[in-house]
């Protein structure tokens, strides 16, 4: 595998958006501006600035900064949607089309009813977005109570936020709800399948699955198994230490990558069932 330098002076986190024949890469610059670099026509273009990530709030003359946990997605070949969170937990959206970018706009936040009034709760954590086709975007975020929140765009409007729950783990013979933390990865696999991935509290890979009809509960895909340093014939668990990343290149294919405690990059994929591989250069190992 060969690595190529495509830019310098970039700071994470990074968001990536793929469209037919094009890739758009977003990152934070050394002075805090939002930078973009695009692949088109077989090569990378120049790195250019989209300015400071500021959002206009309705009814306010000023602006607020966008947090640097970004998510990018394209619901059609001509537009890119860039998502962020405001300091107060509002969902922000910035749209680019044919090289022209607007400013971040506030889309609101999840709310709860109290005495007939809607009280905003705000988003607490990372964002992830994916698209299953034209005029369809699914956006996921962590709520204030650690649950997974979901909203979708149908080409005209955004749906209300819905809670998809939290992972559960065995505790004293019962199942205990565990708030989400850390980065999310979301990926569409065809028009009717979505996978949401997160690192579990035990260092395992957790998945929540949409099959076109309903959402599954969070389920663990386990850990990579590596040889014990003292007894190589014995396999031991290698808990994950990095956030998962996911992509798909077919209706029956979804790939997930993550780093484990041994410093290696691990790969698992779905092609109708889950298959697991080991670190680059090693023999395949089951998770």
C-alpha positions as a printed NumPy array, in Angstrom:
array([[  0.   ,   0.   ,   0.   ],
       [  1.36 ,   3.437,  -0.973],
       [  0.53 ,   6.673,   0.848],
       [  0.578,  10.018,  -1.001],
       [  0.791,  13.503,   0.5  ],
       [ -2.104,  15.589,  -0.857],
       [ -1.863,  18.602,   1.461],
       [ -0.103,  20.106,   4.463],
       [ -1.119,  22.309,   7.374],
       [ -4.312,  20.303,   7.923],
       [ -5.784,  19.469,  11.298],
       [ -8.332,  16.754,  12.02 ],
       [-11.132,  15.907,  12.099],
       [-11.674,  15.282,   8.399],
       [-14.908,  14.736,   6.48 ],
       [-15.043,  13.061,   3.081],
       [-17.817,  13.053,   0.483],
       [-17.846,  10.888,  -2.653],
       [-19.847,  11.545,  -5.812],
       [-19.592,   9.843,  -9.213],
       [-16.049,  10.564, -10.402],
       [-15.374,  13.052,  -7.597],
       [-14.13 ,  13.121,  -3.999],
       [-14.341,  16.154,  -1.709],
       [-12.125,  16.301,   1.375],
       [-12.746,  18.767,   4.238],
       [-10.434,  19.624,   7.125],
       [ -9.532,  22.364,   9.582],
       [ -6.651,  24.65 ,   8.684],
       [ -3.946,  25.971,  10.98 ],
       [ -5.793,  29.287,  11.408],
       [ -9.195,  27.668,  12.001],
       [-10.654,  28.026,   8.515],
       [-12.529,  25.256,   6.723],
       [-10.4  ,  23.831,   3.911],
       [-11.53 ,  21.785,   0.922],
       [ -9.63 ,  19.687,  -1.61 ],
       [-11.332,  17.876,  -4.486],
       [-10.495,  14.943,  -6.742],
       [-11.895,  15.28 , -10.24 ],
       [-10.723,  14.205, -13.678],
       [ -8.036,  11.865, -12.362],
       [ -6.182,  14.252, -10.044],
       [ -6.387,  16.413,  -6.936],
       [ -7.167,  20.114,  -7.275],
       [ -5.675,  22.895,  -5.179],
       [ -6.482,  23.174,  -1.495],
       [ -8.803,  26.132,  -0.978],
       [-10.451,  27.826,   1.976],
       [-14.201,  28.023,   2.54 ],
       [-13.689,  30.581,   5.291],
       [-14.316,  30.331,   9.009],
       [-17.125,  27.872,   9.824],
       [-19.725,  30.274,  11.196],
       [-23.498,  29.842,  11.334],
       [-26.334,  32.323,  11.1  ],
       [-29.057,  31.772,  13.69 ],
       [-32.642,  32.767,  12.989],
       [-33.641,  35.917,  14.836],
       [-30.063,  36.778,  15.783],
       [-27.91 ,  39.411,  14.057],
       [-24.685,  37.647,  14.939],
       [-23.053,  34.326,  14.104],
       [-21.844,  31.349,  16.14 ],
       [-18.916,  29.013,  15.391],
       [-19.545,  25.498,  14.124],
       [-17.954,  22.693,  16.11 ],
       [-15.274,  20.693,  14.333],
       [-17.009,  17.333,  14.332],
       [-18.066,  17.431,  10.664],
       [-20.086,  15.054,   8.488],
       [-20.395,  15.269,   4.709],
       [-22.867,  13.66 ,   2.339],
       [-24.259,  14.07 ,  -1.174],
       [-27.905,  13.322,  -1.918],
       [-27.534,  14.128,  -5.625],
       [-24.619,  14.52 ,  -8.093],
       [-24.612,  18.331,  -7.971],
       [-24.703,  19.172,  -4.255],
       [-22.686,  18.44 ,  -1.134],
       [-24.218,  18.762,   2.33 ],
       [-21.819,  19.516,   5.167],
       [-23.113,  19.106,   8.727],
       [-21.83 ,  20.373,  12.065],
       [-23.074,  21.186,  15.565],
       [-23.364,  24.598,  17.172],
       [-22.039,  25.208,  20.721],
       [-25.67 ,  25.061,  21.933],
       [-26.308,  21.714,  20.246],
       [-28.176,  22.898,  17.146],
       [-27.75 ,  21.01 ,  13.887],
       [-26.011,  23.133,  11.236],
       [-25.954,  22.594,   7.492],
       [-23.816,  24.114,   4.743],
       [-24.506,  23.326,   1.065],
       [-22.093,  23.499,  -1.851],
       [-23.052,  23.275,  -5.512],
       [-20.718,  23.497,  -8.521],
       [-17.954,  25.078,  -6.462],
       [-20.184,  27.682,  -4.791],
       [-20.735,  27.456,  -1.049],
       [-23.249,  29.13 ,   1.228],
       [-22.911,  29.66 ,   4.967],
       [-23.868,  27.273,   7.727],
       [-27.594,  27.506,   8.503],
       [-29.331,  26.278,  11.645],
       [-31.725,  23.329,  11.166],
       [-32.783,  23.238,  14.815],
       [-32.377,  20.581,  17.475],
       [-34.309,  17.69 ,  19.001],
       [-36.863,  18.713,  21.605],
       [-39.052,  17.243,  24.312],
       [-42.568,  18.313,  25.282],
       [-43.167,  19.755,  28.749],
       [-46.51 ,  21.315,  29.593],
       [-47.353,  21.47 ,  25.924],
       [-44.177,  23.376,  25.102],
       [-41.296,  22.056,  23.01 ],
       [-38.034,  22.373,  24.943],
       [-34.862,  21.954,  22.816],
       [-32.468,  19.317,  24.141],
       [-29.593,  19.875,  21.747],
       [-27.124,  17.485,  20.18 ],
       [-24.322,  16.326,  22.434],
       [-21.951,  14.41 ,  20.251],
       [-20.625,  13.274,  16.889],
       [-22.486,  13.326,  13.591],
       [-22.598,  10.802,  10.749],
       [-24.44 ,  11.027,   7.433],
       [-25.134,   8.757,   4.463],
       [-27.3  ,   8.745,   1.351],
       [-29.25 ,   5.837,  -0.128],
       [-30.079,   7.629,  -3.37 ],
       [-31.207,  10.843,  -5.002],
       [-32.88 ,  13.308,  -2.631],
       [-32.314,  11.075,   0.386],
       [-29.98 ,  11.827,   3.293],
       [-29.955,  10.104,   6.673],
       [-28.231,  11.944,   9.502],
       [-27.297,  10.459,  12.869],
       [-26.082,  12.137,  16.051],
       [-25.641,  11.479,  19.756],
       [-28.278,  13.104,  21.963],
       [-27.934,  14.691,  25.398],
       [-28.871,  11.421,  27.112],
       [-26.41 ,   9.357,  25.052],
       [-29.007,   7.889,  22.698],
       [-28.665,   7.653,  18.933],
       [-30.776,  10.258,  17.13 ],
       [-31.899,  10.112,  13.506],
       [-33.361,  12.603,  11.042],
       [-33.742,  12.318,   7.276],
       [-34.089,  14.565,   4.216],
       [-36.501,  13.545,   1.444],
       [-35.609,  16.251,  -1.054],
       [-38.068,  18.753,   0.446],
       [-38.011,  18.64 ,   4.246],
       [-36.146,  17.267,   7.215],
       [-38.049,  14.842,   9.427],
       [-38.338,  15.287,  13.182],
       [-35.573,  13.723,  15.223],
       [-36.311,  10.222,  16.479],
       [-34.419,   8.292,  19.106],
       [-32.996,   4.919,  18.035],
       [-31.991,   4.012,  21.589],
       [-28.693,   3.097,  23.198],
       [-26.548,  -0.046,  23.278],
       [-27.17 ,  -2.505,  26.114],
       [-24.708,  -4.714,  27.935],
       [-25.186,  -7.595,  30.387],
       [-25.022,  -6.525,  34.034],
       [-25.936,  -8.765,  36.951],
       [-28.154, -10.977,  34.855],
       [-29.97 ,  -8.051,  33.221],
       [-29.367,  -5.713,  30.303],
       [-28.122,  -2.234,  31.219],
       [-28.407,   0.711,  28.857],
       [-25.051,   2.344,  28.085],
       [-24.928,   5.918,  26.708],
       [-23.117,   6.33 ,  23.411],
       [-19.751,   8.056,  23.287],
       [-17.151,   8.51 ,  20.592],
       [-17.446,   8.84 ,  16.85 ],
       [-20.144,   7.26 ,  14.699],
       [-19.856,   5.786,  11.216],
       [-22.88 ,   5.478,   8.92 ],
       [-23.059,   3.769,   5.545],
       [-25.792,   2.828,   3.072],
       [-25.584,  -0.519,   1.321],
       [-28.111,  -0.349,  -1.478],
       [-31.419,   1.486,  -1.243],
       [-32.794,  -0.303,   1.807],
       [-29.875,  -1.082,   4.135],
       [-28.011,   1.232,   6.535],
       [-25.338,   0.277,   9.038],
       [-24.432,   2.457,  12.045],
       [-21.128,   1.571,  13.731],
       [-19.601,   2.667,  17.02 ],
       [-16.91 ,   1.415,  19.378],
       [-18.559,  -0.178,  22.419],
       [-17.635,   0.409,  26.044],
       [-15.772,  -2.938,  26.094],
       [-13.749,  -2.024,  23.022],
       [-15.897,  -4.139,  20.715],
       [-17.428,  -3.107,  17.387],
       [-21.15 ,  -2.366,  17.716],
       [-23.601,  -2.245,  14.803],
       [-27.187,  -1.099,  14.413],
       [-28.847,  -2.179,  11.164],
       [-31.74 ,  -0.894,   9.041],
       [-33.086,  -3.627,   6.759],
       [-35.568,  -1.479,   4.851],
       [-38.367,  -2.122,   7.336],
       [-37.078,  -1.706,  10.872],
       [-34.02 ,  -0.954,  12.987],
       [-32.278,  -3.767,  14.808],
       [-31.03 ,  -3.442,  18.355],
       [-27.344,  -2.638,  18.809],
       [-25.341,  -5.856,  18.435],
       [-21.684,  -6.595,  19.089],
       [-19.446,  -7.895,  16.29 ],
       [-16.735,  -8.619,  18.854],
       [-13.014,  -7.865,  18.813],
       [-10.057,  -8.849,  16.641],
       [ -8.292, -11.955,  17.919],
       [ -4.482, -11.769,  18.006],
       [ -1.779, -14.232,  19.179],
       [ -0.838, -13.941,  22.823],
       [  2.689, -12.523,  23.206],
       [  3.679, -15.259,  25.656],
       [  1.799, -18.161,  24.052],
       [  1.354, -17.381,  20.323],
       [ -0.771, -20.502,  19.837],
       [ -3.45 , -18.885,  22.028],
       [ -5.593, -16.075,  20.631],
       [ -6.58 , -13.164,  22.861],
       [ -8.921, -10.252,  22.303],
       [ -7.523,  -6.949,  21.015],
       [-10.004,  -4.223,  22.048],
       [-10.569,  -1.423,  19.582],
       [ -8.903,   1.911,  20.282],
       [ -9.993,   3.942,  17.268],
       [-13.328,   5.014,  15.803],
       [-14.776,   2.901,  12.984],
       [-14.974,   4.034,   9.365],
       [-17.385,   2.459,   6.872],
       [-17.976,   2.47 ,   3.11 ],
       [-19.878,   0.49 ,   0.492],
       [-19.257,  -0.292,  -3.183],
       [-22.292,  -2.449,  -3.948],
       [-25.783,  -3.386,  -2.848],
       [-24.448,  -6.48 ,  -1.068],
       [-21.138,  -5.162,   0.22 ],
       [-20.222,  -3.002,   3.221],
       [-16.68 ,  -2.587,   4.624],
       [-15.679,  -1.388,   8.103],
       [-12.17 ,  -0.41 ,   9.246],
       [-10.875,   0.353,  12.721],
       [ -7.704,   0.288,  14.823],
       [ -7.092,  -2.077,  17.736],
       [ -4.954,  -1.864,  20.85 ],
       [ -2.029,  -3.589,  19.08 ],
       [ -1.788,  -0.598,  16.702],
       [ -2.922,  -2.517,  13.625],
       [ -5.722,  -1.61 ,  11.252],
       [ -8.481,  -4.212,  11.113],
       [-11.125,  -4.867,   8.494],
       [-14.494,  -6.573,   8.543],
       [-17.094,  -6.693,   5.798],
       [-20.682,  -7.678,   5.158],
       [-21.662,  -9.541,   1.982],
       [-24.829, -11.153,   3.279],
       [-23.056, -12.162,   6.487],
       [-20.15 , -10.666,   8.432],
       [-16.628, -11.733,   7.392],
       [-13.479, -10.671,   9.211],
       [ -9.863, -10.068,   8.25 ],
       [ -6.71 ,  -9.331,  10.164],
       [ -4.126,  -6.562,  10.088],
       [ -2.429,  -5.637,   6.793],
       [  0.293,  -8.121,   6.025],
       [ -0.997, -10.726,   8.468],
       [ -2.992, -13.884,   8.006],
       [ -6.761, -13.397,   8.231],
       [ -8.029, -13.576,  11.784],
       [-11.622, -13.819,  12.981],
       [-13.116, -11.057,  15.083]])
